[in-house]
Amino acid sequence: MTTSPSASVLRIERIQARILDIPTIRPHKLSFGAIQRQSPVIVQLWLSDGASGFGEAATIGGPSWNEESPESIRHAIDSYLAPAVIGQDAGRFEQLLQRMDLACKGNRFAKSAVEQAAIDAVARSLGLPVWQLLGGKQRESLPLAWTLASGDSAKDIEEAEKMLAARRHRIFKLKIGARAPQEDVAHVARIARALDGRASMTVDVNQAWDGATARRYLPEMIDAGVGLIEQPVAQWNEEALRQLTATLPHTALVMADETVCTPQDAMRLARHNACHVFSLKIAKHGGLLRTRAVADVARAADIGWYGGTMLETSVGSAASAHVFATLGGTHHNCELFGPQLLVDDIVEQQMVLSDFALQLPDGPGFGLTVVPERLDRFDRARQGLTPVHVDLGRASAQPA
């Protein structure tokens, strides 16, 4: 007896999206404000064989980072993306993306969460780790950065010393841009002097400066020991990014983040020699497959890549780790520390962090087990919280 081709198809039967609200262990300050809780959208997708998988779309401070918000992400999934893919073969990942593109323009964060859940579910059904569906891993672990973002030099130095002593992190990113540039330079210099020779330093300006300000103050930070500079100017200001790449001291590299979202963005930046490094984030690229597409452009253009984060729980962090582990080319570590910044997580056991690196899980799917009770605990619908707002440097969340 022969089996018909359709008998082995893993069809998508149901999709659920919900917004969680999880406090952070401390305020996380950026150039546009501070957050005290994260609000990821967690997607669960069920297949016709009973397997299910999870995906995540996290923003930073609600819609403060880009056009999408937790509320818009959930709406796009419930109203447009889920209807477009339910009943389809979950294993045809590219076709799922095409159907979502036809149903809903943009909304890369929302599409990423659905794609992650489909890939996780299919991998679990097959008993394979996700990295095996993405071409195979090229590394077992990823050196892990930590962001120092309290805004207080003494507190940041104390935090960094604890991380070094515990052998958790020796790569540190400093969030700047909220204060006067002279104050930022002094802040960075104090931390750099304290950690001199024991850690590498990155600054993330989060688009806060214009070109002239960046050209004036970044050399001082480079002299203090900064080796990587992330998105110093506005997303649209590609010309200033190109000038900085061409003129800053060669001891530091310029990294594009908000400016590189699509493969087309990557092609344009590569053609104009506008940066040395791409910050890869699966949410802003629209999923794992399109992250690989951006990374392919980087490799072809001799541009390095860095594994960025949107401060996801372990679900989104593991999804990122799986795709990052498969990438070739020159890489500049990763910062998948989101689970460590949250007061609690939604999985039984987080990815192992040892000897300054994140160890890639090898179990089926993303290799983690989501705990339903923890999803329920942080579910906004159960907590009755209002959406998060970032206002005047402070984040607030009030009971509805």
Summary of the structure (lengths in Angstrom):
residues: 400
radius of gyration: 20.6
end to end distance: 60.1
largest distance: 76.9
contacts: 1485
relative contact order: 0.16
helix: 40%
strand: 24%
